[in-house]
């Protein structure tokens, strides 16, 4: 992996960590298999749904 690729990966990880830290319980809709991040609803796949229900 090049240094530029490492930098991009690190910046993406930090950006997403901030979004995940800002999640509220209202952002998680397990019944409809949706997770709202930064105002955008995203579908939950089977693995994520299974892990979140444990």
C-alpha positions in Angstrom: 0.0 0.0 0.0 1.4 3.4 -0.9 1.6 6.3 1.6 -1.1 8.2 -0.3 -3.4 5.2 -0.1 -2.7 5.0 3.7 -3.5 8.6 4.1 -6.8 8.3 2.2 -7.7 5.3 4.4 -6.9 7.1 7.6 -8.9 10.2 6.6 -11.9 8.0 5.6 -11.7 6.1 8.9 -11.7 9.3 11.0 -14.5 10.9 9.0 -16.7 7.8 9.5 -15.8 7.5 13.1 -17.1 11.0 13.8 -20.4 10.1 12.0 -20.8 6.8 14.0 -20.1 8.7 17.3 -23.0 11.0 16.5 -25.5 8.2 16.0 -28.6 8.3 18.2 -31.0 5.5 19.1 -33.6 7.1 16.8 -31.2 6.6 13.9 -31.5 2.8 14.1 -34.6 1.2 12.8 -34.1 -2.6 13.0 -37.8 -3.3 12.1 -37.3 -1.7 8.7 -33.7 -2.7 8.4 -32.5 0.9 8.1 -29.7 3.0 9.7 -29.7 6.8 9.2 -26.3 8.3 9.0 -25.9 12.1 8.3 -29.5 12.3 7.3 -29.3 9.5 4.8 -31.1 6.2 5.3 -29.0 3.1 4.5 -30.3 -0.5 4.4 -28.9 -3.0 6.9 -27.6 -6.2 5.3 -28.2 -9.6 6.9 -24.9 -9.8 8.7 -25.2 -6.3 10.2 -28.7 -7.0 11.3 -27.7 -10.3 12.9 -24.8 -8.6 14.8 -26.9 -5.7 16.0 -29.6 -8.1 17.4 -27.1 -10.0 19.5 
